């Protein structure tokens, strides 16, 4: 699989990373801790070396206790902590039907100490601002990140769901290594940031590259999510009747390409792929792209990882692009 460099650091990872959110948050009842730990350890055996979690990825266990994603990840990666790149995030609290943002310096430091304890480590490889806090200027956040790097508590930092102005202002104070924004074939509104990342030497890491599972073809109705308890997906626009119909129309095109690569799509003989940008160095500029894809099922984690070995031709990419250019999707997070 392609190895990618994280910005201008000396950290390299496989291009397909492991998004751990769904084990405890927003995808149904939390996976029992021992089972979740086993999944994450077997993922490492498969080759995953880029793990992504967050302070706010919590759920409620059947006994009413809180399931902390960071605790699960921390326990799982203990045997191979120094062999992976571990990422977590600060600045977001889930408050029922809305999110609250807090990136004040005091909160950042308090959040990091809590994350280090849960993760059972004394440093984080990449520490993300989970969402922009309109109450705090980017220069202030970047200043705290610079201090934390100097203190050895984090190796690098990134921003999730950033825009160009915020990114440039933050980067001028403390170089940003990674941005983690939503991106998939159905969610392309951040493509304007890709040349900015190339200019600044920042890696673009895509989250939800399979559009919260829609691009797997596995979910053909909201009933597929069961009771929907602690599961955000049934309310996402891509899982409306219209959304599923449009997704299937796209999958028909992509699956024809998938067949040529002997891939697998859920319940069929092939699989779809999210497009992954290639890395290149031109005139001192670094441009890399990677993605986080997650699942509770080992066979899906295996197939996701193996997808990183598939290379599409320019003609195949054009075929997909031509189809996408005729379609407009409503996807969670924008359209």
Sine and cosine of phi, psi and omega as CSV:
sin_phi,cos_phi,sin_psi,cos_psi,sin_omega,cos_omega
0.00,0.00,0.50,-0.87,0.04,-1.00
-0.88,0.48,0.73,-0.69,0.12,-0.99
-0.99,-0.14,0.66,-0.75,-0.01,-1.00
-0.84,-0.54,0.52,-0.85,0.01,-1.00
-1.00,-0.06,0.69,-0.73,0.04,-1.00
-0.99,0.11,0.99,-0.17,-0.01,-1.00
0.84,0.54,-0.75,-0.66,0.01,-1.00
-0.96,-0.29,0.33,0.95,0.02,-1.00
-0.99,0.13,-0.02,-1.00,0.09,-1.00
-0.99,-0.14,0.32,0.95,0.00,-1.00
-0.99,-0.10,0.76,-0.65,0.03,-1.00
-0.81,-0.59,0.58,-0.81,-0.01,-1.00
-0.63,-0.78,0.30,-0.95,0.19,-0.98
-0.93,0.37,0.56,-0.83,-0.13,-0.99
-0.90,0.43,-0.42,0.91,0.06,-1.00
-0.99,-0.15,0.92,-0.39,0.02,-1.00
-0.98,-0.19,0.08,-1.00,-0.08,-1.00
-0.93,-0.37,0.94,-0.34,0.12,-0.99
-0.99,0.13,0.87,-0.50,-0.15,-0.99
-0.99,-0.12,-0.06,1.00,-0.12,-0.99
-0.78,0.63,-0.74,0.68,-0.15,-0.99
-0.89,0.45,-0.24,0.97,0.01,-1.00
-0.93,0.36,-0.45,0.89,-0.04,-1.00
-0.74,-0.67,-0.18,0.98,-0.24,-0.97
-0.64,-0.77,0.76,-0.65,0.22,-0.98
0.93,0.37,0.15,0.99,-0.03,-1.00
-0.75,-0.66,0.54,0.84,-0.04,-1.00
0.97,-0.24,-0.11,-0.99,0.02,-1.00
-0.84,0.54,0.60,-0.80,0.00,-1.00
-0.84,0.54,0.61,-0.79,0.12,-0.99
-0.92,0.40,0.72,-0.69,0.06,-1.00
-0.77,0.64,0.64,-0.76,-0.16,-0.99
-0.82,0.57,-0.73,0.68,-0.04,-1.00
-0.88,0.47,-0.63,0.78,0.02,-1.00
-0.92,0.38,-0.67,0.74,0.00,-1.00
-0.89,0.45,-0.67,0.74,0.03,-1.00
-0.87,0.50,-0.67,0.74,0.01,-1.00
-0.90,0.44,-0.65,0.76,0.03,-1.00
-0.87,0.49,-0.73,0.68,-0.04,-1.00
-0.92,0.39,-0.55,0.83,0.03,-1.00
-0.95,0.30,-0.62,0.78,0.05,-1.00
-0.93,0.37,-0.51,0.86,0.07,-1.00
-0.89,0.46,-0.64,0.77,0.05,-1.00
-0.89,0.46,-0.63,0.78,0.05,-1.00
-0.88,0.48,-0.53,0.85,0.02,-1.00
-0.94,0.34,-0.43,0.90,-0.04,-1.00
0.78,-0.63,-0.07,1.00,0.02,-1.00
-0.91,0.42,0.72,-0.69,0.02,-1.00
-0.65,-0.76,0.29,0.96,-0.09,-1.00
-0.70,-0.72,0.99,-0.13,-0.15,-0.99
-0.95,-0.30,0.72,-0.69,-0.08,-1.00
-0.82,-0.57,0.80,-0.60,0.05,-1.00
-0.65,-0.76,-0.16,-0.99,0.02,-1.00
-0.30,-0.96,0.46,-0.89,0.03,-1.00
-0.83,0.55,-0.61,0.80,-0.13,-0.99
-1.00,-0.03,0.06,1.00,0.00,-1.00
-0.99,0.17,0.97,0.24,-0.03,-1.00
-0.88,-0.48,0.34,-0.94,0.07,-1.00
-0.57,-0.82,0.03,-1.00,0.00,-1.00
-0.92,-0.39,0.86,-0.50,0.04,-1.00
-0.95,0.32,0.32,-0.95,0.01,-1.00
-0.82,0.58,-0.48,0.88,0.00,-1.00
-1.00,0.06,0.07,1.00,0.04,-1.00
1.00,-0.04,-0.15,0.99,0.02,-1.00
-0.97,0.24,0.29,-0.96,-0.02,-1.00
-1.00,0.01,0.73,-0.68,0.10,-0.99
-0.99,-0.12,0.91,-0.40,-0.01,-1.00
-0.99,-0.13,0.87,-0.49,-0.01,-1.00
-0.86,0.51,-0.66,0.75,-0.02,-1.00
-0.88,0.48,-0.59,0.81,0.03,-1.00
-0.91,0.41,-0.67,0.74,0.02,-1.00
-0.89,0.46,-0.76,0.65,-0.03,-1.00
-0.89,0.45,-0.70,0.71,-0.01,-1.00
-0.86,0.51,-0.69,0.72,0.03,-1.00
-0.91,0.42,-0.65,0.76,-0.07,-1.00
-0.91,0.40,-0.66,0.75,-0.15,-0.99
-1.00,-0.01,-0.01,1.00,-0.01,-1.00
-0.77,0.64,-0.70,0.71,-0.06,-1.00
-0.92,0.39,-0.33,0.94,-0.07,-1.00
-0.69,-0.72,0.49,0.87,-0.09,-1.00
-0.80,0.60,-0.70,0.72,-0.09,-1.00
-0.98,0.19,-0.07,1.00,0.00,-1.00
-0.99,-0.13,-0.04,1.00,-0.06,-1.00
-0.81,-0.58,0.22,-0.98,0.17,-0.99
-0.97,-0.23,0.86,-0.50,-0.09,-1.00
-0.94,-0.33,0.81,-0.59,-0.05,-1.00
-0.86,-0.52,0.64,-0.77,0.18,-0.98
-0.61,-0.79,0.02,-1.00,-0.17,-0.98
-0.65,-0.76,0.40,-0.92,0.04,-1.00
-0.75,-0.66,0.24,-0.97,0.22,-0.98
0.98,-0.19,0.06,1.00,-0.01,-1.00
-0.76,-0.65,0.69,-0.73,0.16,-0.99
-0.81,-0.59,0.72,-0.69,0.07,-1.00
-1.00,0.07,0.87,-0.50,-0.06,-1.00
-0.88,-0.48,0.91,0.41,0.01,-1.00
0.95,0.32,-0.97,-0.23,-0.08,-1.00
-1.00,-0.09,0.16,0.99,0.00,-1.00
-0.45,-0.89,0.20,-0.98,0.04,-1.00
-0.96,-0.29,0.54,-0.84,0.13,-0.99
-0.89,-0.45,0.67,-0.74,-0.05,-1.00
-0.94,-0.35,0.71,-0.71,0.03,-1.00
-0.53,-0.85,0.97,-0.26,0.05,-1.00
-0.89,-0.46,0.52,0.85,0.07,-1.00
-0.92,0.39,0.51,-0.86,-0.01,-1.00
-0.80,0.60,-0.65,0.76,-0.01,-1.00
-0.90,0.44,-0.67,0.74,-0.01,-1.00
-0.93,0.36,-0.64,0.77,0.02,-1.00
-0.85,0.53,-0.75,0.66,-0.04,-1.00
-0.91,0.41,-0.65,0.76,0.03,-1.00
-0.91,0.43,-0.67,0.75,0.01,-1.00
-0.89,0.45,-0.68,0.73,-0.02,-1.00
-0.89,0.45,-0.68,0.73,0.01,-1.00
-0.88,0.48,-0.65,0.76,0.04,-1.00
-0.91,0.42,-0.65,0.76,0.00,-1.00
-0.92,0.40,-0.68,0.73,0.01,-1.00
-0.87,0.50,-0.64,0.77,0.01,-1.00
-0.91,0.41,-0.74,0.68,-0.02,-1.00
-0.91,0.41,-0.60,0.80,-0.04,-1.00
-0.99,0.16,-0.13,0.99,0.02,-1.00
0.83,0.55,0.73,0.68,-0.01,-1.00
-0.59,-0.81,0.28,-0.96,0.02,-1.00
-0.96,-0.28,0.10,1.00,0.08,-1.00
-0.40,-0.92,0.39,-0.92,0.09,-1.00
-0.89,-0.45,0.69,-0.72,-0.02,-1.00
-0.94,0.33,-0.73,0.68,0.04,-1.00
-0.74,-0.67,0.83,-0.55,-0.01,-1.00
-0.92,-0.38,0.89,-0.46,-0.08,-1.00
-0.99,-0.16,0.63,-0.78,0.35,-0.94
-0.98,0.21,0.90,-0.44,-0.18,-0.98
-0.93,0.37,-0.65,0.76,0.08,-1.00
-0.54,-0.84,0.47,-0.88,0.04,-1.00
-0.91,0.42,0.75,-0.67,0.08,-1.00
-0.99,-0.16,0.93,-0.37,-0.06,-1.00
-0.90,0.43,-0.22,0.98,-0.02,-1.00
-1.00,0.06,-0.19,0.98,-0.09,-1.00
-0.81,-0.59,0.80,-0.60,-0.03,-1.00
-0.93,0.37,0.54,-0.84,-0.02,-1.00
-0.86,0.50,-0.54,0.84,0.01,-1.00
-0.89,0.45,-0.56,0.83,0.01,-1.00
-0.93,0.37,-0.73,0.68,0.02,-1.00
-0.87,0.48,-0.72,0.69,-0.01,-1.00
-0.89,0.46,-0.57,0.82,0.03,-1.00
-0.89,0.45,-0.65,0.76,0.05,-1.00
-0.92,0.40,-0.65,0.76,0.02,-1.00
-0.88,0.48,-0.64,0.77,0.03,-1.00
-0.88,0.48,-0.68,0.74,0.03,-1.00
-0.90,0.45,-0.69,0.73,-0.04,-1.00
-0.92,0.40,-0.58,0.82,0.07,-1.00
-0.91,0.41,-0.70,0.71,0.01,-1.00
-0.89,0.45,-0.53,0.85,0.01,-1.00
-0.99,0.16,-0.14,0.99,0.02,-1.00
0.99,0.17,0.19,0.98,-0.02,-1.00
-0.99,0.10,-0.41,0.91,0.12,-0.99
-0.69,-0.73,0.48,-0.88,0.03,-1.00
-1.00,-0.02,-0.55,0.84,-0.05,-1.00
-0.39,-0.92,0.17,-0.99,0.02,-1.00
-0.67,-0.74,0.28,-0.96,0.00,-1.00
-0.52,-0.86,0.07,-1.00,0.00,-1.00
-0.75,-0.67,0.69,-0.72,0.04,-1.00
-0.96,-0.27,0.71,-0.70,-0.03,-1.00
0.84,0.54,0.78,0.63,0.02,-1.00
-1.00,-0.03,0.21,-0.98,0.16,-0.99
-0.88,-0.47,0.12,-0.99,-0.11,-0.99
-0.90,0.43,-0.72,0.69,-0.05,-1.00
-0.87,0.49,-0.74,0.67,-0.02,-1.00
-0.88,0.47,-0.69,0.73,-0.02,-1.00
-0.87,0.49,-0.74,0.67,-0.04,-1.00
-0.90,0.44,-0.67,0.74,-0.02,-1.00
-0.91,0.41,-0.67,0.74,0.02,-1.00
-0.92,0.39,-0.69,0.73,-0.05,-1.00
-0.88,0.47,-0.52,0.85,-0.02,-1.00
-0.92,0.38,-0.41,0.91,-0.02,-1.00
-1.00,-0.05,-0.72,0.69,0.03,-1.00
-0.57,-0.82,0.91,-0.41,-0.10,-0.99
-0.76,0.65,0.79,-0.61,0.04,-1.00
-0.99,0.12,0.73,-0.68,-0.01,-1.00
-1.00,-0.02,-0.62,0.78,-0.14,-0.99
-0.66,-0.75,0.61,-0.80,0.34,-0.94
-0.89,-0.45,0.63,-0.78,0.03,-1.00
-0.86,-0.52,0.99,-0.15,-0.02,-1.00
-0.87,-0.48,0.39,-0.92,0.06,-1.00
-0.88,0.48,0.68,-0.73,0.09,-1.00
-0.30,-0.95,0.74,-0.67,0.12,-0.99
-0.32,-0.95,0.00,-1.00,0.06,-1.00
-0.88,0.47,-0.38,0.93,-0.02,-1.00
-0.98,-0.17,-0.07,1.00,-0.06,-1.00
-0.66,-0.75,1.00,0.02,-0.16,-0.99
-0.89,-0.45,0.27,0.96,-0.13,-0.99
-0.96,0.28,-0.14,0.99,0.04,-1.00
-0.99,-0.15,0.19,0.98,-0.04,-1.00
-0.89,0.46,-0.38,0.93,0.04,-1.00
-0.91,0.41,-0.31,0.95,0.00,-1.00
-0.99,0.11,-0.26,0.96,-0.08,-1.00
-0.90,0.43,-0.71,0.71,0.08,-1.00
-0.91,0.41,-0.48,0.88,0.05,-1.00
-0.92,0.40,-0.69,0.72,0.04,-1.00
-0.88,0.48,-0.67,0.74,0.02,-1.00
-0.88,0.48,-0.69,0.73,0.00,-1.00
-0.88,0.47,-0.66,0.75,-0.12,-0.99
-1.00,-0.03,-0.12,0.99,-0.02,-1.00
0.97,0.25,0.65,0.76,-0.03,-1.00
-0.92,-0.40,0.63,-0.77,0.06,-1.00
-1.00,0.04,0.68,-0.73,0.08,-1.00
-0.99,-0.10,0.89,-0.46,0.06,-1.00
-0.95,-0.32,0.84,-0.54,-0.03,-1.00
-1.00,0.06,0.73,-0.68,0.21,-0.98
-0.95,-0.30,0.37,-0.93,-0.11,-0.99
0.79,0.62,0.75,0.66,-0.03,-1.00
-0.92,0.40,-0.30,0.95,0.06,-1.00
-0.96,-0.28,0.38,0.92,0.06,-1.00
0.81,0.59,0.78,0.63,-0.01,-1.00
0.83,0.56,0.59,0.81,0.07,-1.00
1.00,-0.09,-0.23,0.97,-0.07,-1.00
-0.87,0.49,-0.60,0.80,-0.06,-1.00
-0.98,0.19,0.01,1.00,0.13,-0.99
-0.99,0.13,-0.34,0.94,-0.07,-1.00
0.97,0.23,0.12,0.99,-0.10,-0.99
-0.99,0.16,-0.37,0.93,-0.11,-0.99
-0.91,-0.41,0.97,-0.23,-0.08,-1.00
-0.98,-0.20,0.04,1.00,0.11,-0.99
-0.25,-0.97,0.26,-0.97,0.02,-1.00
-0.91,0.41,-0.37,0.93,0.02,-1.00
-0.90,0.44,-0.38,0.93,-0.01,-1.00
-0.90,0.44,-0.29,0.96,-0.02,-1.00
-1.00,-0.06,0.13,0.99,0.03,-1.00
0.93,0.36,-0.70,-0.71,-0.06,-1.00
-0.94,0.35,-0.37,0.93,-0.03,-1.00
0.98,0.20,0.11,0.99,0.00,-1.00
-0.90,0.43,0.79,-0.61,-0.04,-1.00
0.82,0.57,0.50,0.87,-0.01,-1.00
-0.84,-0.54,0.89,-0.46,-0.04,-1.00
-0.99,0.17,-0.31,0.95,-0.19,-0.98
-0.90,0.43,-0.63,0.77,-0.04,-1.00
-0.84,0.54,-0.41,0.91,-0.01,-1.00
-1.00,-0.05,0.02,1.00,0.01,-1.00
-0.98,0.21,0.62,-0.78,-0.08,-1.00
-0.87,0.49,-0.46,0.89,0.01,-1.00
-0.94,0.35,-0.21,0.98,0.03,-1.00
-0.96,-0.27,0.22,0.97,0.19,-0.98
-0.96,0.29,0.23,-0.97,0.01,-1.00
-0.85,0.53,-0.68,0.73,0.03,-1.00
-0.92,0.40,-0.66,0.76,-0.02,-1.00
-0.89,0.46,-0.68,0.73,0.01,-1.00
-0.91,0.42,-0.63,0.77,0.01,-1.00
-0.88,0.47,-0.71,0.71,0.00,-1.00
-0.92,0.40,-0.65,0.76,0.02,-1.00
-0.87,0.49,-0.70,0.72,0.00,-1.00
-0.89,0.45,-0.54,0.84,0.04,-1.00
-0.90,0.44,-0.66,0.75,0.05,-1.00
-0.93,0.38,-0.66,0.75,-0.04,-1.00
-0.89,0.45,-0.50,0.87,0.04,-1.00
-0.88,0.48,-0.63,0.77,0.01,-1.00
-0.95,0.30,-0.75,0.67,-0.07,-1.00
-0.92,0.39,-0.59,0.81,-0.05,-1.00
-0.91,0.42,-0.51,0.86,0.05,-1.00
-0.89,0.45,-0.60,0.80,0.07,-1.00
-0.95,0.31,-0.65,0.76,0.01,-1.00
-0.86,0.51,-0.61,0.79,0.02,-1.00
-0.86,0.51,-0.61,0.79,-0.02,-1.00
-0.91,0.42,-0.46,0.89,-0.01,-1.00
-0.99,-0.12,0.17,0.99,0.03,-1.00
0.83,0.57,0.64,0.77,0.01,-1.00
-1.00,0.00,-0.01,-1.00,0.00,-1.00
-0.77,-0.64,0.73,-0.68,0.16,-0.99
-0.96,-0.29,0.54,-0.84,-0.03,-1.00
-0.77,0.64,0.80,-0.60,0.04,-1.00
0.93,0.38,0.17,0.98,0.02,-1.00
-0.71,-0.71,-0.25,-0.97,-0.07,-1.00
-0.96,-0.27,0.36,0.93,-0.01,-1.00
-0.38,-0.92,0.17,-0.99,0.00,-1.00
-0.70,-0.71,0.47,-0.88,0.06,-1.00
-1.00,-0.04,0.27,-0.96,-0.03,-1.00
-0.76,-0.65,0.55,-0.84,0.24,-0.97
-1.00,0.03,0.54,-0.84,-0.07,-1.00
-0.98,0.18,0.71,-0.71,-0.05,-1.00
-0.88,-0.48,0.84,-0.54,-0.01,-1.00
-0.92,0.40,0.50,-0.87,0.01,-1.00
-1.00,-0.05,0.33,-0.95,-0.03,-1.00
-1.00,-0.07,0.55,-0.83,0.06,-1.00
-0.42,-0.91,0.40,-0.92,0.06,-1.00
-0.83,-0.55,0.85,-0.52,0.01,-1.00
-0.71,-0.70,0.82,-0.57,0.07,-1.00
0.77,0.63,0.68,0.73,0.05,-1.00
0.99,0.16,-0.01,1.00,-0.02,-1.00
-1.00,-0.02,0.63,-0.78,0.01,-1.00
-0.94,-0.35,0.76,-0.64,0.06,-1.00
-0.69,-0.72,0.90,-0.43,0.03,-1.00
-0.73,-0.68,0.41,-0.91,0.10,-1.00
-0.65,-0.76,0.57,-0.82,0.04,-1.00
-0.54,-0.84,-0.05,-1.00,0.00,-1.00
-0.46,-0.89,0.41,-0.91,0.15,-0.99
-0.94,-0.35,0.83,-0.55,0.10,-1.00
-0.79,-0.61,0.71,-0.71,-0.06,-1.00
-0.78,-0.62,0.36,-0.93,0.08,-1.00
-0.29,-0.96,0.39,-0.92,0.10,-0.99
-1.00,0.01,-0.15,0.99,-0.10,-1.00
-0.96,-0.28,0.78,-0.63,-0.08,-1.00
-0.89,0.45,-0.60,0.80,-0.02,-1.00
-0.91,0.41,-0.56,0.83,0.04,-1.00
-0.96,0.30,-0.61,0.79,0.07,-1.00
-0.89,0.46,-0.63,0.78,0.02,-1.00
-0.91,0.43,-0.72,0.69,-0.03,-1.00
-0.93,0.38,-0.59,0.80,0.07,-1.00
-0.87,0.50,-0.71,0.71,-0.04,-1.00
-0.92,0.40,-0.68,0.74,0.00,-1.00
-0.90,0.43,-0.45,0.89,0.02,-1.00
-0.88,0.47,-0.39,0.92,0.03,-1.00
-0.92,0.38,-0.22,0.98,0.02,-1.00
-1.00,-0.04,-0.08,1.00,-0.03,-1.00
-1.00,0.01,0.76,-0.65,0.05,-1.00
-0.90,-0.44,0.84,-0.54,0.03,-1.00
-1.00,0.03,0.59,-0.81,0.05,-1.00
-0.97,0.25,0.28,-0.96,0.05,-1.00
-0.87,0.50,-0.59,0.81,0.01,-1.00
-0.91,0.42,-0.65,0.76,0.01,-1.00
-0.92,0.38,-0.67,0.74,0.04,-1.00
-0.88,0.47,-0.65,0.76,0.02,-1.00
-0.89,0.46,-0.64,0.77,0.03,-1.00
-0.86,0.51,-0.69,0.72,0.02,-1.00
-0.93,0.37,-0.70,0.71,0.01,-1.00
-0.86,0.51,-0.68,0.73,-0.01,-1.00
-0.87,0.50,-0.64,0.77,0.03,-1.00
-0.93,0.37,-0.70,0.71,-0.02,-1.00
-0.88,0.47,-0.56,0.83,-0.02,-1.00
-0.93,0.36,-0.21,0.98,0.04,-1.00
-0.99,-0.16,0.01,1.00,-0.13,-0.99
-0.82,-0.57,0.47,-0.88,0.11,-0.99
-0.76,-0.65,0.83,-0.56,-0.06,-1.00
-0.95,-0.31,0.56,-0.83,0.21,-0.98
-0.97,-0.23,0.92,-0.39,-0.09,-1.00
-0.80,-0.60,0.54,-0.84,0.05,-1.00
-0.79,0.61,0.77,-0.63,0.01,-1.00
0.98,-0.22,-0.19,0.98,0.00,-1.00
0.48,-0.88,-0.15,-0.99,0.07,-1.00
-0.32,-0.95,0.00,0.00,0.00,0.00
